[in-house]
Amino acid sequence: MLWVKAFHIVFVASWFAGLFYLPRIFVNLAMVAPDSGAERARLLLMARKLLRFTTLLAVPALGLGLWLWLGYGIGRGPGNAWMHAKLVVVVLAVGYHHACAAILKKFEVGAMARGHVWFRWFNELPVLLLLAAVILVVVKPF
C-alpha cells in the first residue's frame, strides 16, 4: 500500500504542477500583442503540450487514489468525513483541469475575451485546491 500511496503523491504533485503553470501561459497569451503571431503560436504550442502532459499525469493520480480508497479502504467507514470533503476537492480539481482545456480551445480560435488580470486570479485556484486537499488528508479535521 505504501508504494501505491507514494506514487499517488508523486502523480498528484506533478499534475498540480501542470495546473499551476498552464494558467501562467494563459496570462502570457492574454498579454500578447495582436500583431505578434509567432509569439502567440509558440505560447499556444506550449499550452497544448503542457495540457496533454498534465492530462497524462492526472490519469494515474486519480487511478491510484481510487485504488487507495476502494482497494485499501483508506477514508472509508465511520469517522472519515474528511474523505468526502477531499473527494469534493478532487472533483473541483478535475473541473478546473477541464476548464483549462476549454480556455485553451478559446485561445486557439481567437475567442478568448478575458484579460491577463483575470487569468492571474484564475491561476490561484489550484493552489487553494491543493492546500485544502493536503489539510484534509494530513489533519483530518472531521
HELIX and SHEET records of a PDB file:
HELIX    1   1 LEU A    2  MET A   31  1                                  30    
HELIX    2   2 GLY A   37  LEU A   66  1                                  30    
HELIX    3   3 TRP A   67  GLY A   71  3                                   5    
HELIX    4   4 ALA A   81  GLU A  108  1                                  28    
HELIX    5   5 HIS A  116  PHE A  122  1                                   7    
HELIX    6   6 LEU A  125  VAL A  139  1                                  15    
END                                                                             
